[in-house]
């Protein structure tokens, strides 16, 4: 084992045998000692790191992957051993980025030879490939970089490489884009006009998101067995969403905390009851032309023939309704944002709000949702004024 100090880091080289031509094969890694160590402590840390690295090399951890390309790693190891463990939408997103942005650039490189400089050059080379005459967003570049780093992180974890080169590259900054939420005056306008809207499916969808804050895919996956009319509860047990090259896919909610039960208001219960009767009458009128499940397994939101509804359809329902209602346009996530911000503005604590949203972090909820209601800001200043006056 050879250890050479270079500036503030140490380069460690270990022999791992000989190739077919009798040439020695060496593996190298770099160790950056933690700050604040004494000279003696630093030397001890370097030796311990070097000895562990040598054990891994001598044990053959690197030999079998000595000539594996990035493309081979992605298809032969990463896709088969990791992508299948992810949620369908996440796995699909990774696969698309891998095939359109990463493999075309890094595919033929030996994965162990990819350096931080290669990563920087890749970032500099990124450009649109969809024909649109506009620059790439920082958000897109950031997503691609984080995906690449995650893949290389797995390669490091599985001892295919001895260092993730992305760790030495400054990640593209995430844009601070704030999700738009409706103000309480807009919500009151929506609730007053909802009963007049003709499309029953869109009407219930808007009312449901504003009253429960559930995610788009969670709404698409709802079945009547998830609604407890007697206890006035809504259970989130599944999601339904479109995955490219797979079609409509049913899956489990995003995380453990996303499995949840949400209390629902008497007004929403009445709307659900009326909607179920209307839906059943419609299904009966279709007779054999109806293609969906029946009974308690019937989806709340479907196509006109009973098939699972596309995510894009839900978004079109919302966009068309908001235009008709003459309120600012927001996304489905914007309605979820509205639900959360109204709760917080009216005194609901962060832990309860997080539980209703299916979030694991109350702190994240406060950071994301707690600053959008103008009435809350006005109330806060009024309270401050009265405190000062007193």
PyMOL commands that set and color helices and strands:
alter all, ss='L'
color gray80, all
select helices_A, chain A and resi 39-58+63-65+70-81+83-85+88-106+111-113+116-125+138-157+165-168+184-196+200-212+216-220+224-226+256-258+266-289+295-297+311-325+332-345+350-357+362-369+374-389
alter helices_A, ss='H'
color red, helices_A
select strands_A, chain A and resi 2-6+9-18+24-31+227-228+233-236+239-243+247-251+260-263
alter strands_A, ss='S'
color yellow, strands_A
deselect
rebuild
show_as cartoon
